[in-house]
Amino acid sequence: MDAELVTLLHQHRDEIRRHFDVVVESLQAQMATAEELRALRAELAVMYSLLDRRLARLEPNGPGL
């Protein structure tokens, strides 16, 4: 397994999470509706799930590609 690739993917995952945290804060600051926030949270949950599955396949002792 390529440790550099796993590290890089972890870094990108963290950047994506930070980016969406900023988006959520911005929406909250603009008094976004509860419906808008629920939609954003649902979208983020799907993205995080996909990222975690991809990382699990690439990590040592993971199921592989």
GUVEX-224445 format. One line per 3 residues: number of its first residue (from 0); their letters; for each residue x, y, z of N, C-alpha, C. Coordinates in steps of 0.02 Angstrom, whole numbers. Layout:
GUVEX-224445
NUM) A) X:Y:Z:X:Y:Z:X:Y:Z ~ ...
This chain:
GUVEX-224445
0) MDA) 42:-59:0:0:0:0:44:62:0 ~ 24:111:-36:61:174:-43:41:221:15 ~ 85:227:64:70:268:123:60:341:104
3) ELV) 97:364:54:89:434:32:18:447:6 ~ -10:400:-30:-77:407:-57:-129:410:-1 ~ -122:367:48:-167:367:105:-163:434:142
6) TLL) -102:458:153:-92:522:187:-124:579:147 ~ -114:579:82:-143:630:39:-219:630:42 ~ -249:571:40:-322:566:43:-348:590:111
9) HQH) -313:574:164:-333:600:230:-330:675:231 ~ -279:705:201:-272:777:200:-330:809:161 ~ -347:780:105:-403:807:65:-469:801:102
12) RDE) -478:745:136:-540:736:174:-546:791:226 ~ -492:805:261:-493:858:311:-507:926:281 ~ -478:940:222:-490:1003:188:-563:1010:168
15) IRR) -592:956:143:-663:958:123:-706:970:184 ~ -691:937:239:-730:948:300:-724:1020:324 ~ -664:1048:322:-655:1118:343:-694:1164:297
18) HFD) -692:1151:233:-728:1193:185:-803:1193:200 ~ -831:1135:209:-903:1132:222:-921:1159:290 ~ -876:1154:339:-889:1187:403:-897:1262:394
21) VVV) -854:1290:351:-859:1362:336:-925:1378:301 ~ -945:1334:255:-1009:1345:220:-1067:1343:269 ~ -1066:1295:315:-1120:1290:364:-1121:1352:408
24) ESL) -1063:1374:431:-1060:1434:472:-1087:1495:434 ~ -1070:1499:371:-1094:1555:330:-1170:1553:323 ~ -1197:1494:311:-1270:1487:306:-1304:1506:372
27) QAQ) -1274:1484:427:-1303:1500:492:-1301:1575:504 ~ -1246:1606:484:-1239:1678:493:-1289:1717:451 ~ -1309:1688:396:-1358:1720:351:-1429:1700:369
30) MAT) -1436:1668:427:-1502:1647:451:-1535:1600:401 ~ -1497:1551:379:-1524:1502:332:-1581:1465:366 ~ -1626:1443:325:-1683:1406:352:-1661:1337:375
33) AEE) -1700:1309:419:-1685:1242:443:-1685:1192:385 ~ -1728:1203:337:-1731:1159:278:-1666:1160:239 ~ -1638:1220:229:-1574:1226:193:-1518:1191:231
36) LRA) -1517:1200:296:-1464:1168:336:-1472:1092:336 ~ -1533:1067:339:-1543:994:336:-1520:966:269 ~ -1534:1001:215:-1513:979:149:-1437:978:143
39) LRA) -1404:1028:170:-1331:1031:168:-1301:975:210 ~ -1328:964:269:-1303:910:312:-1311:842:279 ~ -1367:831:246:-1378:768:211:-1327:758:155
42) ELA) -1313:811:118:-1263:808:64:-1194:793:93 ~ -1177:826:147:-1112:815:178:-1106:743:204 ~ -1158:717:233:-1157:649:259:-1142:599:204
45) VMY) -1171:609:145:-1159:565:88:-1086:571:66 ~ -1061:633:61:-991:643:39:-942:611:88 ~ -953:621:153:-908:592:203:-909:516:201
48) SLL) -968:489:190:-975:416:186:-935:389:127 ~ -940:423:69:-903:401:10:-828:407:22 ~ -805:462:52:-734:471:66:-709:417:114
51) DRR) -747:404:167:-725:354:215:-721:285:184 ~ -768:268:140:-765:203:106:-704:198:61 ~ -689:252:25:-630:251:-19:-566:245:21
54) LAR) -562:282:77:-502:278:118:-494:208:149 ~ -548:178:170:-545:111:199:-516:61:150 ~ -532:69:86:-506:23:35:-431:33:24
57) LEP) -406:93:38:-336:107:24:-290:100:84 ~ -318:98:143:-277:93:203:-250:23:211 ~ -191:18:243:-163:-48:256:-214:-91:294
60) NGP) -217:-154:277:-264:-202:306:-336:-188:287 ~ -347:-141:241:-414:-128:215:-432:-181:164 ~ -493:-181:139:-514:-232:91:-479:-228:23
63) GL) -444:-174:9:-409:-167:-55:-453:-136:-108 ~ -422:-122:-165:-460:-89:-220:-500:-139:-260
